[in-house]
Amino acid sequence: MGSSSIVLAVVALATAAIAFKLVRGGIGSAVFIVTVRGEGVDGVHVQGTVPGKTSSDMQDFVARMELPVGAKIWAVRDGDGVRLRFNAKVPDNLQQRTRNFIGT
């Protein structure tokens, strides 16, 4: 097996791993996605439906946490409910506060 074949095999495995992550719990399979694009309520974008909350409730909640631009919160189906996911810009203590707010 030549070095180019090894590189192709590694690239194929990495691509498969990324695709698997997107399908199993990644943003690609999200029920809703909340993205911080700027300051205040107007800087919080909600895509999809947050179970038991209105978009404005979620925008207000996230705006009060004062997360940095680029922070993301999303939920994927997990049995009868949803499981929240966060990117690295959401600190652990605010992740728990979000779980409490959503009720997961």
Buried (B, 14 or more C-beta within 10 A) or exposed (E): EEEEEEEEEEEEEEEEEEEEEEEEBBBEBBBBBBBBEEEEBEBBBBEEEBEEBEBEEBBBBBBEBEBEEEBBBBBBEEEEEBBBBBBEBBEEEBBEBBBEBBEE
